[in-house]
Amino acid sequence: MRRVANEPDPLAGLDSGALVLAGQRVLGRLLDALTYEEVLRPEVRWEGDHVTFSVSGAAADAPVRYVWRARRRHSFGRLRTVPGTVQRHHGSQSEAAFSPERFLREVSEGLHADSERLAGFGEELARTLLNEAVVIDRSSCHSFDGSYDAFETAASGGHPSHPSYKSRIGFNLADNVAFGPEWGPRFQPRWLAVRRQLLEVSALPVLDVDAFLAAELGAEVHHRLVAHLSAAGVNPSDYLPVPVHPWQWRERLLPRLVGELADRTVIAMGADGDEYQPQQSIRTLANATVAQKASLKLALSIVNTSTVRTIAAHTVANAPAVTAWLRRVVDADPYLVEELRLVLLGEVLGISFCSGGLLNSGELSVIWRESVHAHLDQGEGAVPFTALAQLDPDGRPFIASWVEDQGVERFTQRLLQVAVPPVVHLLSAHGVGLEAHAQNMVLLHRGGVPARVALRDFSDGVRFVPALLADPASRPVLRPVPVSHLRVNRNSYLEAKNPADVRDFTHDALFFVNLAELAMFLDDHYGLAERRFWNLARAVVLDHRRRFPALVDRFLLFDVLAPRVGIEQLATRRLLADTEVRIQLADNPLAHQADGP
């Protein structure tokens, strides 16, 4: 990409200090995952709730030894490396370790991993390190004005349990500035006009596709599109407008659509219309011109958190069907609608290109998702759940003023009362598991007081056992997950075979990711002991059970208070062949009333 005047230089000011700090951060997450998942078995020395780990390896010219300190947390027994403590001892030299890729290479003998997979994981970690380093100490990249969209760019910590949380393989450094959420860019998508017979279109039953697209484009842009097609000598009604990410157009689509462009089954319209801003997930773009308009989830052929971010055709086809089904479930339940006032950010329309090899690879696909702004009541604000455990550029918690106004325990209790019941109720009462973690859960609040939540990402973020649904006959007719898709992602399926699978899917997302991160954050920054946090969370679950005594059998079937629950092994999946779903059992902090504060 050619640089333009005044465009920020991603390497400006990138010194060894930023690289070491970023390296320690990435390496810390890697060590946490490898030790927690017991892929790595280091020597251990306990000192209270802190532990010193050490592991031996080999460099080209001498033995090496890595030593670091970590803290065992009450939340699922998770490990957290103490920042700045990872040391690499090489011969007589000792230094702060900063290269996760070198660490993998030097201790590879003890990991028992395939060399090719190890090298690929190492590349993801190296790219994560570099992408993390270029935004460290760049306050301009973390501007925060209290709005939901500012939170989406400010909450840039990535998946808290995944070591390669910012790999973005495929982007170069200039691409990362142009399209990475931390930099707050705004840009127009590229628009293609594609013959309808080359597209598979899936929509909510009540949606008029042409009217919806015309409204999303806006009258002026829609008029220009129709005029462009008429000038090209084709019938505009034979085509549909399809947005694509600028990077995807330049790097993947343009070289592969030469034939379609030549015979005018695909017509390139250029960049036009509203500007969009990338959210935390990078491939999802929020409308920055008209906030109430839908977001675009665009196919992006980069690797992030070890997954290629294209959108498979079966996912596009299923998205509106799952949305319509979930809305029927929620609308028929007065507790969810009237009391919890749950918001579902529906995936209302999906389009995928179904010609040649692009259908299977999902490289030209888009899903329109409702904006949270369209669901806010007067006086309500919204924040992605990830922002609740983030610091601002000055090192102050984003939630500081809220906690100061309400008190940490009162704020926490109200937050749990808002976040836990809708997800647990959908699971227990209806048999529907949701992947309500990170940006998939949005907190709606009034001046910082938690009010309700919005949930999103239903195309592949739902799981259920058909026979165990409260109303099995109402379940959606879904496009089956192709065997080829399961070969590269064993954990990507909607229909499960047993209730524990559905429970663990829900539990992992809501409790292990979202709430455990918040529990540790509140302990570290406000002194609310993790044990107390989980006592409060357990009380919310028990209150829900008392509220619905007729569901006692369902509560046991999908038991979120079980002593042990299954957690997805994110690092193990990256190191071992993806021949099975990688799950480990973890102690559940919700299982019993904890002693202590």
C-alpha positions in Angstrom: 0.0 0.0 0.0 1.4 3.4 -1.0 1.6 5.8 1.9 -0.2 9.1 1.6 0.8 12.4 3.3 0.1 12.7 7.0 -0.7 9.0 7.3 0.8 7.7 10.6 3.9 5.6 10.2 3.4 2.4 12.1 7.1 2.0 12.8 7.7 5.6 14.1 9.0 5.4 17.6 9.0 1.6 17.7 12.0 1.0 20.0 13.3 -1.9 21.9 11.4 -0.9 25.0 8.0 -1.3 23.2 9.1 -4.6 21.7 10.1 -6.0 25.1 7.0 -4.8 26.8 4.8 -6.3 24.0 6.8 -9.5 24.0 6.4 -9.9 27.7 2.7 -9.4 27.3 2.3 -11.9 24.5 4.7 -14.4 26.1 2.8 -14.1 29.4 -0.4 -15.1 27.7 1.3 -18.0 26.0 2.8 -19.3 29.2 -0.5 -19.0 31.0 -2.3 -21.0 28.3 0.5 -23.7 28.0 0.7 -24.3 31.7 -3.0 -24.1 32.4 -3.7 -26.6 29.6 -0.8 -28.7 30.8 0.8 -28.7 27.4 4.0 -27.4 29.2 5.0 -29.1 32.4 7.6 -26.8 34.0 9.2 -27.2 37.4 7.2 -25.6 40.1 7.9 -23.8 43.4 4.9 -22.5 45.4 5.0 -19.4 47.6 1.4 -18.9 48.9 -0.8 -18.2 45.9 2.2 -17.3 43.8 4.3 -19.9 41.9 7.7 -19.8 40.2 7.9 -21.8 37.1 11.0 -22.9 35.2 11.5 -24.9 32.1 14.7 -25.9 30.2 15.3 -25.8 26.5 18.1 -25.6 24.0 19.4 -22.8 21.8 21.8 -23.4 18.9 24.9 -22.8 21.0 23.9 -23.6 24.6 21.2 -24.7 27.0 18.6 -22.1 27.9 16.2 -21.9 30.9 13.1 -19.8 31.2 11.9 -18.7 34.7 8.8 -16.7 35.5 6.4 -16.0 38.3 2.6 -16.5 38.1 -0.3 -16.1 40.4 -2.9 -18.9 40.8 -6.4 -17.2 40.7 -9.5 -18.4 42.3 -11.4 -18.0 39.0 -11.3 -21.6 37.6 -7.8 -22.0 39.0 -6.5 -19.8 36.2 -2.8 -18.8 36.0 -1.7 -15.2 35.4 2.0 -14.5 34.7 3.2 -11.6 36.8 4.1 -8.8 34.3 7.8 -8.3 33.7 8.9 -11.5 35.4 9.7 -13.8 32.5 13.5 -14.2 32.3 15.6 -16.1 29.8 18.9 -17.6 31.1 21.3 -18.4 28.3 24.7 -19.6 29.4 25.9 -17.0 31.8 23.6 -14.3 30.5 20.1 -13.4 31.8 17.7 -11.1 30.1 14.0 -10.2 30.0 12.4 -12.8 27.6 10.4 -11.2 24.9 10.2 -13.6 22.0 7.3 -16.1 22.2 8.4 -17.6 18.8 11.9 -18.2 20.1 10.5 -19.7 23.3 8.4 -22.2 21.3 11.4 -23.1 19.2 13.8 -23.5 22.2 11.4 -25.6 24.3 9.8 -27.5 21.4 11.1 -30.9 22.5 8.9 -30.8 25.6 5.8 -29.7 23.7 5.5 -32.8 21.5 4.0 -30.8 18.7 4.1 -31.2 15.0 7.0 -29.0 13.7 4.9 -27.4 10.9 2.1 -26.5 13.3 4.7 -25.2 15.8 6.2 -23.0 13.1 2.8 -21.6 12.1 1.9 -20.9 15.7 5.3 -19.2 16.2 4.5 -16.9 13.2 1.2 -15.9 14.7 2.8 -15.1 18.0 5.5 -13.0 16.3 3.0 -11.0 14.3 0.9 -10.5 17.5 4.0 -9.1 19.2 4.7 -6.7 16.5 1.1 -5.5 16.2 1.0 -5.1 19.9 4.2 -3.1 20.0 3.2 -0.5 17.4 0.2 0.6 19.5 1.9 0.6 22.9 2.1 4.2 24.4 0.2 5.6 21.4 -2.6 7.4 23.3 -3.9 8.8 20.0 -4.8 5.2 19.1 -7.0 4.9 22.2 -9.1 8.0 22.1 -12.2 7.5 24.3 -15.2 9.8 24.5 -17.5 7.5 26.4 -19.4 6.3 23.3 -20.0 2.7 22.3 -18.0 3.0 19.1 -15.1 4.6 21.0 -15.1 1.6 23.4 -14.9 -0.8 20.4 -11.7 0.8 19.4 -10.3 1.4 22.9 -10.9 -2.1 24.1 -8.0 -3.5 22.1 -6.7 -6.2 24.4 -8.0 -9.0 22.2 -9.1 -12.5 23.4 -7.8 -12.6 27.0 -7.1 -16.4 26.8 -5.7 -16.7 23.3 -1.9 -16.1 22.9 -2.1 -15.0 19.2 -4.9 -12.5 19.9 -3.6 -9.9 17.4 -1.8 -11.9 14.7 -3.7 -10.6 11.7 -1.6 -12.6 9.3 -2.2 -11.1 5.8 -2.1 -7.5 6.9 1.2 -5.6 6.6 1.9 -2.8 9.0 0.3 -0.2 6.8 -2.8 -2.3 6.5 -2.9 -2.6 10.2 -3.0 1.2 10.5 -5.6 1.5 7.7 -7.9 -1.2 9.0 -7.0 -2.1 12.6 -9.6 -0.9 15.2 -6.9 0.5 17.5 -6.2 3.3 15.0 -9.8 4.3 14.7 -9.9 4.4 10.9 -13.0 5.3 8.9 -13.3 4.1 5.3 -15.8 3.2 2.7 -16.3 -0.4 1.6 -15.9 -1.3 -2.0 -19.2 -2.1 -3.8 -19.7 -4.8 -6.4 -22.8 -5.2 -8.4 -23.2 -9.0 -8.9 -25.7 -10.9 -11.0 -28.4 -12.4 -8.8 -27.9 -15.9 -10.1 -24.4 -15.9 -8.8 -25.5 -15.1 -5.3 -27.1 -17.0 -2.5 -29.3 -14.6 -0.5 -30.7 -15.4 3.0 -32.9 -13.0 4.8 -35.4 -12.7 7.6 -38.8 -13.7 6.3 -40.2 -10.2 6.9 -37.3 -8.4 5.1 -37.7 -6.9 1.7 -34.1 -7.4 0.4 -34.1 -4.7 -2.3 -35.8 -2.1 -0.1 -33.4 -2.9 2.8 -30.3 -2.6 0.6 -31.5 0.7 -1.0 -32.1 2.1 2.5 -28.7 1.0 3.7 -27.0 2.5 0.7 -28.9 5.7 0.9 -30.9 7.4 -1.9 -28.0 9.2 -3.5 -25.6 6.2 -3.6 -28.4 3.9 -4.7 -29.2 6.3 -7.6 -25.5 6.4 -8.6 -25.4 2.6 -8.6 -28.5 2.3 -10.8 -27.1 4.9 -13.2 -23.8 3.2 -13.4 -25.3 -0.1 -14.3 -27.6 1.5 -16.9 -24.6 3.2 -18.4 -22.9 -0.1 -18.6 -25.7 -1.5 -20.7 -27.1 -4.0 -18.2 -30.5 -4.2 -16.4 -30.0 -2.9 -12.9 -32.7 -5.2 -11.6 -30.6 -8.2 -12.5 -27.9 -7.2 -10.0 -27.5 -6.9 -6.3 -25.0 -4.5 -4.5 -22.5 -6.4 -2.4 -20.0 -4.6 -0.1 -16.5 -5.9 0.3 -13.6 -4.9 2.5 -11.1 -2.8 0.7 -8.2 -5.1 1.7 -10.2 -8.1 0.5 -10.9 -6.5 -2.8 -7.3 -5.6 -3.4 -5.6 -8.7 -2.2 -8.0 -11.6 -2.8 -11.0 -10.8 -5.0 -9.7 -8.6 -7.8 -7.1 -11.2 -9.0 -9.7 -14.0 -8.9 -12.7 -12.2 -10.5 -11.1 -11.3 -13.7 -13.4 -13.5 -15.8 -16.5 -12.2 -14.0 -15.4 -8.6 -14.4 -14.7 -9.2 -18.1 -18.1 -10.7 -18.9 -19.9 -8.2 -16.6 -21.5 -10.7 -14.3 -19.6 -8.7 -11.7 -19.3 -5.0 -12.0 -16.9 -3.0 -9.8 -18.6 0.1 -8.5 -15.7 1.5 -6.4 -15.8 2.9 -2.9 -18.9 4.9 -2.1 -21.5 5.8 0.5 -21.3 5.8 4.3 -18.0 5.4 6.1 -17.5 2.5 8.4 -15.3 1.8 11.4 -13.8 -1.6 12.3 -14.9 -3.1 15.6 -12.8 -5.4 17.9 -13.4 -8.3 15.6 -11.8 -6.4 12.7 -14.0 -7.9 10.0 -17.2 -6.4 11.5 -17.6 -2.7 10.5 -19.9 -0.3 12.3 -21.6 2.4 10.2 -19.8 5.6 11.3 -22.0 7.9 9.2 -25.4 6.8 10.5 -24.9 4.9 13.7 -28.4 3.3 13.6 -27.8 1.6 10.3 -26.6 -2.1 10.3 -23.1 -3.2 10.8 -21.3 -5.2 8.0 -19.6 -8.5 8.8 -17.3 -8.8 5.8 -15.2 -11.7 4.7 -11.5 -11.0 5.4 -8.9 -13.6 4.4 -6.5 -12.9 7.3 -5.7 -15.2 10.2 -6.5 -13.9 13.6 -6.7 -15.9 16.9 -5.6 -18.9 14.7 -8.7 -18.7 12.4 -9.1 -17.5 8.9 -11.7 -14.7 9.0 -13.6 -15.5 5.9 -17.4 -16.3 6.2 -18.4 -19.8 5.1 -21.5 -20.0 2.9 -23.3 -22.2 5.3 -22.8 -19.6 8.1 -24.2 -16.9 5.9 -27.2 -19.0 5.0 -27.9 -19.9 8.6 -27.5 -16.4 10.1 -31.0 -15.0 9.4 -32.7 -18.4 10.1 -31.1 -18.5 13.6 -31.9 -14.9 14.3 -35.6 -15.5 13.3 -35.7 -18.6 15.6 -34.1 -16.9 18.6 -36.5 -14.0 18.2 -39.5 -16.3 18.3 -38.1 -18.0 21.4 -37.5 -14.7 23.2 -40.7 -13.0 22.1 -42.7 -15.9 23.5 -41.1 -15.6 27.0 -42.4 -12.7 29.1 -39.5 -13.0 31.5 -37.0 -12.3 28.7 -39.1 -9.7 27.0 -40.8 -7.8 29.7 -38.6 -8.1 32.8 -35.0 -8.6 31.4 -35.8 -6.6 28.2 -33.2 -8.7 26.3 -31.9 -7.2 23.1 -30.9 -9.5 20.2 -28.8 -7.8 17.6 -30.2 -9.7 14.7 -28.3 -10.9 11.6 -31.0 -9.9 9.1 -29.4 -10.5 5.7 -26.6 -12.6 4.4 -25.2 -12.8 0.8 -22.5 -15.1 -0.5 -21.0 -15.6 -3.9 -21.7 -19.0 -5.2 -19.6 -19.4 -8.3 -16.3 -21.3 -8.6 -14.1 -21.9 -5.6 -15.2 -18.7 -3.7 -18.3 -20.4 -2.3 -16.4 -23.0 -0.3 -13.7 -20.6 0.9 -16.2 -17.9 1.9 -14.0 -15.1 0.5 -16.9 -13.0 -0.9 -19.6 -13.0 1.8 -21.4 -10.5 3.9 -23.8 -10.5 6.8 -25.8 -7.4 7.9 -26.2 -7.2 11.6 -28.4 -4.7 13.5 -26.7 -1.9 15.3 -26.9 -1.6 19.1 -27.7 2.2 18.5 -31.0 1.2 17.0 -32.1 -0.5 20.2 -31.1 2.1 22.8 -33.9 3.7 24.8 -33.7 7.4 25.7 -30.9 7.9 28.2 -29.3 4.5 27.7 -25.6 4.1 26.8 -23.8 0.9 25.6 -20.4 -0.6 26.1 -18.9 -3.9 24.9 -18.4 -6.2 27.9 -14.7 -6.4 27.2 -14.4 -2.7 28.1 -15.4 -3.4 31.7 -12.0 -4.9 32.4 -9.9 -2.4 30.5 -7.7 0.5 31.5 -7.7 3.9 29.7 -4.4 5.3 28.3 -3.7 6.9 31.7 -3.9 3.5 33.5 -7.3 4.2 35.0 -10.2 1.7 34.7 -12.8 2.6 32.2 -15.4 1.9 34.8 -13.7 4.0 37.5 -16.4 6.7 37.7 -19.2 4.1 37.8 -17.6 2.2 40.6 -16.9 5.4 42.5 -20.5 6.5 42.2 -22.1 3.1 43.1 -19.5 1.3 45.2 -17.7 -1.8 43.8 -20.0 -4.4 45.4 -23.2 -2.7 44.4 -22.0 -2.2 40.9 -20.9 -5.8 40.6 -24.1 -7.2 42.0 -26.2 -5.2 39.6 -24.0 -6.1 36.7 -24.3 -9.8 37.5 -28.1 -9.4 37.8 -28.2 -8.0 34.3 -25.7 -10.2 32.6 -26.2 -13.7 34.0 -30.0 -14.4 34.0 -30.8 -14.0 30.3 -28.0 -16.4 29.2 -28.8 -18.9 31.9 -32.5 -18.7 31.3 -32.1 -19.3 27.5 -29.9 -22.3 28.4 -32.1 -23.8 31.1 -35.6 -22.9 30.1 -35.1 -23.2 26.3 -32.0 -25.4 25.8 -30.2 -22.7 23.8 -26.5 -22.1 24.5 -25.0 -18.8 23.4 -21.4 -17.9 23.0 -21.9 -14.7 25.0 -18.3 -13.6 25.5 -16.2 -10.6 24.7 -17.9 -8.3 22.1 -20.8 -10.7 21.7 -22.3 -9.3 24.9 -23.0 -5.6 25.1 -23.9 -3.9 28.4 -26.7 -1.3 28.2 -26.6 1.2 31.1 -28.0 4.4 32.4 -25.2 6.7 33.6 -23.1 3.7 34.4 -25.8 1.7 36.2 -26.2 -1.6 34.4 -29.7 -1.9 32.9 -29.8 -4.9 30.5 -27.7 -6.6 27.9 -27.7 -7.0 24.1 -26.4 -10.3 22.6 -25.0 -10.9 19.1 -23.2 -13.2 16.7 -25.7 -16.0 16.2 -24.6 -17.4 12.9 -22.1 -19.8 14.5 -22.3 -18.7 18.2 -25.3 -20.9 19.2 -25.4 -24.5 20.3 -28.3 -26.8 21.2 -29.4 -30.5 21.3 -32.5 -30.6 19.1 -34.4 -33.1 21.3 -33.7 -31.0 24.4 -35.1 -27.8 23.2 -38.2 -26.6 25.0 -39.9 -26.6 21.6 -38.0 -28.9 19.3 -40.5 -28.5 16.5 -39.7 -24.8 16.2 -36.0 -25.2 15.6 -34.6 -23.6 12.4 -33.9 -25.6 9.3 -30.1 -25.2 9.0 -27.6 -25.7 6.3 -25.3 -28.5 7.6 -21.7 -27.7 8.5 -19.6 -29.2 5.6 -17.1 -31.9 6.6 -14.3 -29.8 5.0 -15.2 -27.0 7.5 -15.1 -29.3 10.5 -11.7 -30.5 9.4 -10.2 -27.1 10.1 -12.4 -26.1 13.0 -13.8 -29.0 15.1 -15.5 -26.6 17.4 -17.7 -24.9 14.8 -21.1 -26.5 14.9 -24.6 -25.6 16.2 -26.3 -29.0 16.9 -24.8 -31.0 19.7 -25.3 -34.5 21.0 -25.4 -34.0 24.8 -26.5 -31.3 27.3 -23.0 -31.0 28.9 -21.7 -29.8 25.5 -24.3 -27.1 25.4 -23.7 -26.2 29.0 -19.9 -26.0 28.6 -20.2 -23.9 25.4 -22.3 -21.4 27.4 -20.2 -21.6 30.6 -16.9 -21.2 28.9 -18.0 -18.0 27.1 -20.0 -16.3 29.9 -18.2 -17.4 33.1 -14.7 -18.5 32.1 -14.0 -15.6 29.7 -16.3 -12.7 30.5 -16.9 -12.9 34.2 -13.6 -14.4 35.2 -11.8 -11.6 33.5 -14.0 -9.1 35.4 -13.6 -11.0 38.7 -9.8 -10.8 38.4 -9.9 -7.2 37.3 -12.1 -6.1 40.2 -9.9 -8.0 42.7 -6.7 -6.3 41.3 -8.0 -2.8 41.0 -10.8 -2.5 43.6 -10.0 -5.2 46.2 -13.2 -7.1 45.6 -12.0 -10.6 46.3 -12.6 -13.1 43.5 -14.3 -15.5 46.0 -16.8 -12.7 46.9 -17.4 -12.1 43.2 -18.3 -15.7 42.6 -20.4 -15.8 45.7 -22.4 -12.9 44.3 -22.6 -14.7 40.9 -23.8 -17.9 42.5 -26.4 -16.0 44.4 -27.8 -14.7 41.1 -28.0 -18.2 39.7 -29.8 -19.5 42.8 -32.2 -16.6 42.8 -33.1 -17.5 39.2 -33.6 -21.1 40.2 -36.0 -20.1 43.0 -37.8 -17.9 40.6 -38.6 -20.8 38.3 -39.1 -23.9 40.5 -40.9 -25.8 37.7 -37.5 -25.9 35.8 -35.7 -27.9 38.5 -35.0 -30.8 36.1 -33.8 -28.5 33.4 -31.4 -26.7 35.9 -29.9 -30.1 36.6 -29.7 -31.1 33.0 -27.8 -27.9 32.1 -26.1 -27.5 35.5 -24.0 -24.3 35.5 -23.2 -25.0 39.2 -21.6 -28.4 38.5 -18.3 -29.0 40.3 -16.3 -29.2 37.1 -17.0 -27.8 33.6 -15.4 -28.2 30.2 -13.1 -25.4 28.9 -11.9 -25.2 25.3 -8.1 -25.5 25.0 -7.0 -22.7 22.8 -3.3 -23.3 22.8 -3.5 -27.1 22.6 -5.7 -26.7 19.5 -3.0 -24.8 17.8 -0.2 -27.2 18.5 -2.0 -30.6 17.9 -3.8 -31.8 14.9 -7.4 -30.7 14.8 -8.8 -34.2 14.9 -11.1 -33.7 17.9 -12.6 -31.0 20.1 -9.9 -30.1 22.6 -11.6 -29.7 26.0 -10.2 -29.8 29.6 -12.1 -30.0 32.9 -11.8 -27.1 35.3 -13.0 -26.5 38.8 -16.1 -24.3 38.7 -16.0 -21.3 41.1 -19.8 -21.2 41.0 -20.1 -24.8 42.4 -20.0 -24.0 46.1 -20.3 -21.0 48.4 -16.7 -20.0 48.9 -15.2 -19.3 52.3 -13.7 -15.9 53.0 -14.7 -12.4 52.0 
